[in-house]
Amino acid sequence: MNGVAQDLRHALRQLRKSPGFFSMAVLTLALGIGANTAIFSMVDWLVLRPLPIKDPGQMTYLVVSGGAANAEPQFSYPEFAEIRKQTGDVFSGMSSFIFGGLEGAQNSPNGMTWNGVTKPVQPVYVGGDFFSLLGIQPYLGRFILPTEGKVAGADPVVVLSYNYWRSRFDGDRSVIGKSALINGTAVNVVGVAPKGFLGLTPIVETEAYLPLGMYSIERGSAKDFLSNPKTQSMIVFGRMKPGTTLEQAQSALTVVGTRLLRQYPRESGNREVKAKALRPPGLMTGDDLSPLPKLAALFLILAGTVLALACVNVANLFLVRAGIRQREMAVRAALGALRGRLIRQLLTESLLLAGMGCIAGVLLGLASSHFLSALPFQSELPLVLDFGFDWRVFAYAFGVALATGMVVGIVPALRLSRGNLNEVLHEGGRTSSGGHQRVRSILVGVEVGGSLALLIVAGLLVRSLQRVERADLGFDPKGVLNLTIDPNEIGYNEAQAKPLFREILERTRALPGIQSASVASVVPLSESVSGADLVIPGYAVVKGQAAPHAENNSVSSGYFETMGMRLLRGRELNDGDNENSARVAVINQAMAERYWPGQDPLGRSFAMSEDTGHPASIAGVVKNSRMSQLYGAYEPTFYLPIAQHYAPVQTLQVRTGQAPQAVVQEIQQMVQSLAPAMPIYGVRTMSAALRGLNGLLLFEVGAGLAAALGSLGLMLAVVGVYGVMSYSVSQRTREIGLRMAVGAQRGDILRMVGRGGLLMVGGGLLLGLLAAFAVGRLVSDFLVEVTPGDPVTFVSVSLLLAFVALIAGYVPARRAMKVDPMVALRYE
């Protein structure tokens, strides 16, 4: 321990003697470690961090599977009861829940009214043993009892999430036992969930927990959901008994599932009940092909590349110091220092630097994580991103720092520990060995290659974002304002809401500056896109294929004008298409081409499978537009008159010639003059709405992160090239002076010095191109209309990096041209 303390004191003295070296090394390592910790904190939250429940490794959820890309996580209550009864030998308990606001036809938020004010709330309807199975305790009050929720509409109680209780009720403890309204139904607040528990889907926070039977208050819910085996809306999860493996649980489920699916066959043809580990992010889609692990791996690789570039830079700094300290180490060896002692001393210095870089990097990572966590989302759902640091992130940062310290210090340490006193004294410390220079040049070539790979991946993602931004949406978002209105949240029924919506629409159209206005049940590219299976006369469904399906939207007259959608043939929907007239629909090109290929669809009819008694006749065809995703093939879509297909939640969409936000207050005042307690949410322009989860958000985040990492890599590569070239010139000053003294011209010196830089940069570019082709395959799933080998990106990024790197090398080369021969001959 005395030797370690001595090494540390000596390392600190060495660093104090070289503040420039110390500052540059710590800053470089801080950038590399900071980028890695920030990215790892995202991966930790999205993939690794367990749910804050008792023994999370024992928790599983169930899906009905027909393959890796075809799995359904929903069950009916009779199916759940049968599975629970027959799997008691492997599961110590099993429960279920239903997402609120996501299962109904309109996929819209619910509302909680408190003190006369209604605000959105995200509820989940849970079984009575939900909380006991998770092994958590209430922060206040109690949880839902096992006896509650077994009858539809009974036991109107609610447990609030900790965050919702703090924000909505100001952390008032006296709220326990008081009554609030959810969708106009009185519920009694009985408890508050523990702090930090966001539900089993932590990306979408659960804000209120109600008994399973209260699902009947959900708009669009089936009244027989507790008894009908075809009403499949429940997520089923269970806790395996201690000592039971996932394979044993799966064996039991295979037997039970075979009988169950024979009794309750699925239209999808899925034929196996499978258990999956319940792990973050807890979205429980049942899809084995989730992009999150691949996305996490991609950004860890990119961040790791930045760290590798930082290590190369610091290793080059250490090699420079190695040339300076050769004499010191040789003298130490001559005085009796063992080689192992010298290596330990040098590694202590590099590890100390890495530790300081780790501290600075963690601080940078924390700041970056807080920035990423605070990114604004254009979403109707309570999305939560908590990229905070936990022990896994700190352990990762420490491990990275330890590995970095060893990597950047080991090569210089080994080289210096082999120093020969006679050779060093003979050289007089005038020049660095050619071997050192070659190693540094090779390292910088690797650095240029890594930087090129980073920049190409960033370029591919940025190009993809640009393609998506310029894509034809099929509608014009400019000048359109959205305001979502939900009369159901204040207890309005259909008979009360219909005249209210008509009055709101008429008054809005009469406001000055309004070019057109309409209402719709769905906002394109929002989380609320809905679809329906279809029954089409004369359309033959091939055995084994899914039934005809299309996305749909209920809209008022004037919708296509407001959205800037072009009618191709037939007519638009108008005010005459009401509940007393014949059912009609307008379809898009994709639906016409898929289900009536080569035919005129006008006048033909189809029906939704859930409402076969009311077929709709096709009145018109509109141009394709984006509804659920920004890329890929256009989905078949049909539009129904909202008067014939009522939607309890409607979005008022207004096209105005002035700034859309200028009319917000006027519209809000008008709505509240008609219904004072009416909640209005989702107030944003259509252009802003496009930056939601189904829109540009993920593309922007991915491209932004990749561009930031690529910029870091570029900066490190430029510093590396400049450093090596500058050091080379300084070490060859005497040689350059001699050459100029015997007649060498400035151009000759430029070519001599620049040749090494060209070889270094050229070799790095070749290596980077090979690496970029390999990494491009990993990023291919996240590209739109851009191939992983996109020649425009590869050529433009390579030219950019080559230009910047050569400029970085030209500066010291130009300095070499100006060497005074007389000064150079007296150098050293």
Buried (B, 14 or more C-beta within 10 A) or exposed (E): EEEEEEBBEEBBEBBEEBEEBBEBBBBBBBBBBBBBBBBBBBBBBBBBBBBBBBEBEBBBBBBBBBEEEBBBBBBBBBBBBBBBEBBEEBBEBBBBBBBBBBBBBBBBBBBBBBEEEBBBBBBBBBBBBBBBBBBBEBBBBBBBBBEBBBEBEEBBBBBBBBBBBBEBBEEEEEBBEEEBBBBBBEBEBBBBBBEEBBBBBBBBBBBBBBBBBBBBBBBBBBEEBBEEBEBBBBBBBBBBBEEBEBEBBBEBBEEBBEEBBEEBEEEEBBBBBBBBEBBBBBBBEBBBEEEEEBBBEBBBBBBBBBBBBBBBBBBBBBBBBBBEBBBBBBBBBBEEBEBEBBBBBBBBBBBBBBBBBBBBBBEBBBEBBBEBBEEEBBBBBBBBBBBBBEEBBBEBBBEBBBEBBBBBBBBBBBBBBEBEBEEBEEBEBEBBBEEBBEBBBBBBBBBBBBBBBBBBBBBBBBBBBBBBEEEEBBBBBEBBBBBBBBBBBBBBEEEEBBEBBBBBBEBBBEBEEBBBBBBBBBBBBBBBBBBBBBBBEEBEEEEEEEBBBBBBBBBBBBBBBBBBBEBEEBEBBBEEBEEEEEBBBBBBBBBBBBBBEEEEBBEBBBBBEEEEEEBBEBBBBBBBBBBBBBEEEBBBBBBBBBBBBBBBBBBBBBBBEEEBEEBBEBBBEBBEEEBEBBBBBBBBBBBBBBBBBBBBBBBBBBBBBBBBBBBBBBBBBBBBBBBBBBBBBBBBBBBBBBBBEEEBEEEEBBEBBBEBBBEBBBBBBBBBBEBBBEBBEBBBEBBBBBEBBBEEBBEBBBEBBBEBBBEBBBEBBBBBBEBEBEEBBEBE
